[in-house]
């Protein structure tokens, strides 16, 4: 493995970053050196975004990226797409929804195939995001494949986990049965301009209040319309607040 490729990736060279990720993804020769080069202390927040298909996760990521770029932050986005049943590659739908960022100097986007993983993530997602944390980014956004109940791995990996839902998602009993309550730190009611959004958000808040009294859960609910950007600033504030509180609990200061 040519160490200069790793060094250039650490300096932000996009082609070298892509090559290193490909080596990790395929466990090709030299990938161990890339993983071992990751810094021991990584103060880069990892924002996980999950939820059922059709909830607008990719559109929400696009809106968040726009907000963070406006703050002159460098953002890495890792999108885990469903695997093709024929060649096991990613279907790459996110390349269509976030195409305006692919040549932006402050944004790096990488799609990965889930390769049949039941956790909603690529098997090497942890190693890839750890590598990206040492490449000069201010934050990393990880979007899962969107397969429902099995998307629990992201809760273990991300510093803050967003569960994206829509008003038509169903009643609170279904959420409890699906086990989604334990996954999210922030509930995002996207497409909040649809009928029933206010009532749906109220149901979620009531559930959270009931759960927190019994289990100590402290999740929040944010309404957004990702296509117009409505609620994105409030969501960013909720993310920053959660990370700040979490890092204070851990004795660390959240990077700004």
Secondary structure as a PSIPRED ss2 file (coil, helix, strand):
# PSIPRED VFORMAT (PSIPRED V4.0)

   1 X C   1.000  0.000  0.000
   2 X C   1.000  0.000  0.000
   3 X H   0.000  1.000  0.000
   4 X H   0.000  1.000  0.000
   5 X H   0.000  1.000  0.000
   6 X H   0.000  1.000  0.000
   7 X H   0.000  1.000  0.000
   8 X H   0.000  1.000  0.000
   9 X H   0.000  1.000  0.000
  10 X H   0.000  1.000  0.000
  11 X C   1.000  0.000  0.000
  12 X C   1.000  0.000  0.000
  13 X C   1.000  0.000  0.000
  14 X H   0.000  1.000  0.000
  15 X H   0.000  1.000  0.000
  16 X H   0.000  1.000  0.000
  17 X H   0.000  1.000  0.000
  18 X H   0.000  1.000  0.000
  19 X H   0.000  1.000  0.000
  20 X H   0.000  1.000  0.000
  21 X H   0.000  1.000  0.000
  22 X H   0.000  1.000  0.000
  23 X H   0.000  1.000  0.000
  24 X H   0.000  1.000  0.000
  25 X H   0.000  1.000  0.000
  26 X H   0.000  1.000  0.000
  27 X C   1.000  0.000  0.000
  28 X C   1.000  0.000  0.000
  29 X C   1.000  0.000  0.000
  30 X C   1.000  0.000  0.000
  31 X H   0.000  1.000  0.000
  32 X H   0.000  1.000  0.000
  33 X H   0.000  1.000  0.000
  34 X H   0.000  1.000  0.000
  35 X H   0.000  1.000  0.000
  36 X H   0.000  1.000  0.000
  37 X C   1.000  0.000  0.000
  38 X C   1.000  0.000  0.000
  39 X C   1.000  0.000  0.000
  40 X C   1.000  0.000  0.000
  41 X C   1.000  0.000  0.000
  42 X C   1.000  0.000  0.000
  43 X C   1.000  0.000  0.000
  44 X C   1.000  0.000  0.000
  45 X E   0.000  0.000  1.000
  46 X E   0.000  0.000  1.000
  47 X E   0.000  0.000  1.000
  48 X E   0.000  0.000  1.000
  49 X E   0.000  0.000  1.000
  50 X E   0.000  0.000  1.000
  51 X E   0.000  0.000  1.000
  52 X C   1.000  0.000  0.000
  53 X C   1.000  0.000  0.000
  54 X C   1.000  0.000  0.000
  55 X C   1.000  0.000  0.000
  56 X C   1.000  0.000  0.000
  57 X H   0.000  1.000  0.000
  58 X H   0.000  1.000  0.000
  59 X H   0.000  1.000  0.000
  60 X H   0.000  1.000  0.000
  61 X H   0.000  1.000  0.000
  62 X H   0.000  1.000  0.000
  63 X H   0.000  1.000  0.000
  64 X H   0.000  1.000  0.000
  65 X H   0.000  1.000  0.000
  66 X H   0.000  1.000  0.000
  67 X H   0.000  1.000  0.000
  68 X H   0.000  1.000  0.000
  69 X H   0.000  1.000  0.000
  70 X H   0.000  1.000  0.000
  71 X C   1.000  0.000  0.000
  72 X C   1.000  0.000  0.000
  73 X C   1.000  0.000  0.000
  74 X C   1.000  0.000  0.000
  75 X E   0.000  0.000  1.000
  76 X E   0.000  0.000  1.000
  77 X E   0.000  0.000  1.000
  78 X E   0.000  0.000  1.000
  79 X E   0.000  0.000  1.000
  80 X E   0.000  0.000  1.000
  81 X E   0.000  0.000  1.000
  82 X C   1.000  0.000  0.000
  83 X E   0.000  0.000  1.000
  84 X C   1.000  0.000  0.000
  85 X C   1.000  0.000  0.000
  86 X C   1.000  0.000  0.000
  87 X C   1.000  0.000  0.000
  88 X C   1.000  0.000  0.000
  89 X C   1.000  0.000  0.000
  90 X E   0.000  0.000  1.000
  91 X C   1.000  0.000  0.000
  92 X C   1.000  0.000  0.000
  93 X C   1.000  0.000  0.000
  94 X H   0.000  1.000  0.000
  95 X H   0.000  1.000  0.000
  96 X H   0.000  1.000  0.000
  97 X H   0.000  1.000  0.000
  98 X C   1.000  0.000  0.000
  99 X H   0.000  1.000  0.000
 100 X H   0.000  1.000  0.000
 101 X H   0.000  1.000  0.000
 102 X C   1.000  0.000  0.000
 103 X C   1.000  0.000  0.000
 104 X C   1.000  0.000  0.000
 105 X C   1.000  0.000  0.000
 106 X C   1.000  0.000  0.000
 107 X E   0.000  0.000  1.000
 108 X E   0.000  0.000  1.000
 109 X E   0.000  0.000  1.000
 110 X E   0.000  0.000  1.000
 111 X E   0.000  0.000  1.000
 112 X E   0.000  0.000  1.000
 113 X E   0.000  0.000  1.000
 114 X C   1.000  0.000  0.000
 115 X C   1.000  0.000  0.000
 116 X C   1.000  0.000  0.000
 117 X C   1.000  0.000  0.000
 118 X C   1.000  0.000  0.000
 119 X C   1.000  0.000  0.000
 120 X C   1.000  0.000  0.000
 121 X C   1.000  0.000  0.000
 122 X C   1.000  0.000  0.000
 123 X C   1.000  0.000  0.000
 124 X C   1.000  0.000  0.000
 125 X H   0.000  1.000  0.000
 126 X H   0.000  1.000  0.000
 127 X H   0.000  1.000  0.000
 128 X H   0.000  1.000  0.000
 129 X H   0.000  1.000  0.000
 130 X H   0.000  1.000  0.000
 131 X H   0.000  1.000  0.000
 132 X H   0.000  1.000  0.000
 133 X C   1.000  0.000  0.000
 134 X C   1.000  0.000  0.000
 135 X C   1.000  0.000  0.000
 136 X C   1.000  0.000  0.000
 137 X C   1.000  0.000  0.000
 138 X C   1.000  0.000  0.000
 139 X E   0.000  0.000  1.000
 140 X E   0.000  0.000  1.000
 141 X E   0.000  0.000  1.000
 142 X E   0.000  0.000  1.000
 143 X E   0.000  0.000  1.000
 144 X C   1.000  0.000  0.000
 145 X C   1.000  0.000  0.000
 146 X C   1.000  0.000  0.000
 147 X C   1.000  0.000  0.000
 148 X H   0.000  1.000  0.000
 149 X H   0.000  1.000  0.000
 150 X H   0.000  1.000  0.000
 151 X C   1.000  0.000  0.000
 152 X C   1.000  0.000  0.000
 153 X H   0.000  1.000  0.000
 154 X H   0.000  1.000  0.000
 155 X H   0.000  1.000  0.000
 156 X H   0.000  1.000  0.000
 157 X H   0.000  1.000  0.000
 158 X C   1.000  0.000  0.000
 159 X C   1.000  0.000  0.000
 160 X E   0.000  0.000  1.000
 161 X E   0.000  0.000  1.000
 162 X E   0.000  0.000  1.000
 163 X E   0.000  0.000  1.000
 164 X E   0.000  0.000  1.000
 165 X E   0.000  0.000  1.000
 166 X E   0.000  0.000  1.000
 167 X H   0.000  1.000  0.000
 168 X H   0.000  1.000  0.000
 169 X H   0.000  1.000  0.000
 170 X C   1.000  0.000  0.000
 171 X C   1.000  0.000  0.000
 172 X H   0.000  1.000  0.000
 173 X H   0.000  1.000  0.000
 174 X H   0.000  1.000  0.000
 175 X H   0.000  1.000  0.000
 176 X H   0.000  1.000  0.000
 177 X H   0.000  1.000  0.000
 178 X H   0.000  1.000  0.000
 179 X C   1.000  0.000  0.000
 180 X H   0.000  1.000  0.000
 181 X H   0.000  1.000  0.000
 182 X H   0.000  1.000  0.000
 183 X C   1.000  0.000  0.000
 184 X C   1.000  0.000  0.000
 185 X C   1.000  0.000  0.000
 186 X E   0.000  0.000  1.000
 187 X E   0.000  0.000  1.000
 188 X E   0.000  0.000  1.000
 189 X E   0.000  0.000  1.000
 190 X E   0.000  0.000  1.000
 191 X C   1.000  0.000  0.000
 192 X C   1.000  0.000  0.000
 193 X C   1.000  0.000  0.000
 194 X C   1.000  0.000  0.000
 195 X C   1.000  0.000  0.000
 196 X C   1.000  0.000  0.000
 197 X H   0.000  1.000  0.000
 198 X H   0.000  1.000  0.000
 199 X H   0.000  1.000  0.000
 200 X H   0.000  1.000  0.000
 201 X H   0.000  1.000  0.000
 202 X H   0.000  1.000  0.000
 203 X H   0.000  1.000  0.000
 204 X H   0.000  1.000  0.000
 205 X H   0.000  1.000  0.000
 206 X H   0.000  1.000  0.000
 207 X H   0.000  1.000  0.000
 208 X H   0.000  1.000  0.000
 209 X H   0.000  1.000  0.000
 210 X H   0.000  1.000  0.000
 211 X H   0.000  1.000  0.000
 212 X H   0.000  1.000  0.000
 213 X H   0.000  1.000  0.000
 214 X H   0.000  1.000  0.000
 215 X H   0.000  1.000  0.000
 216 X C   1.000  0.000  0.000
 217 X C   1.000  0.000  0.000
 218 X C   1.000  0.000  0.000
 219 X C   1.000  0.000  0.000
 220 X E   0.000  0.000  1.000
 221 X E   0.000  0.000  1.000
 222 X E   0.000  0.000  1.000
 223 X E   0.000  0.000  1.000
 224 X C   1.000  0.000  0.000
 225 X E   0.000  0.000  1.000
 226 X C   1.000  0.000  0.000
 227 X C   1.000  0.000  0.000
 228 X C   1.000  0.000  0.000
 229 X C   1.000  0.000  0.000
 230 X E   0.000  0.000  1.000
 231 X C   1.000  0.000  0.000
 232 X H   0.000  1.000  0.000
 233 X H   0.000  1.000  0.000
 234 X H   0.000  1.000  0.000
 235 X H   0.000  1.000  0.000
 236 X H   0.000  1.000  0.000
 237 X H   0.000  1.000  0.000
 238 X H   0.000  1.000  0.000
 239 X H   0.000  1.000  0.000
 240 X H   0.000  1.000  0.000
 241 X H   0.000  1.000  0.000
 242 X H   0.000  1.000  0.000
 243 X H   0.000  1.000  0.000
 244 X H   0.000  1.000  0.000
 245 X H   0.000  1.000  0.000
 246 X H   0.000  1.000  0.000
 247 X H   0.000  1.000  0.000
 248 X H   0.000  1.000  0.000
 249 X H   0.000  1.000  0.000
 250 X C   1.000  0.000  0.000
 251 X C   1.000  0.000  0.000
 252 X C   1.000  0.000  0.000
 253 X C   1.000  0.000  0.000
 254 X C   1.000  0.000  0.000
 255 X C   1.000  0.000  0.000
 256 X C   1.000  0.000  0.000
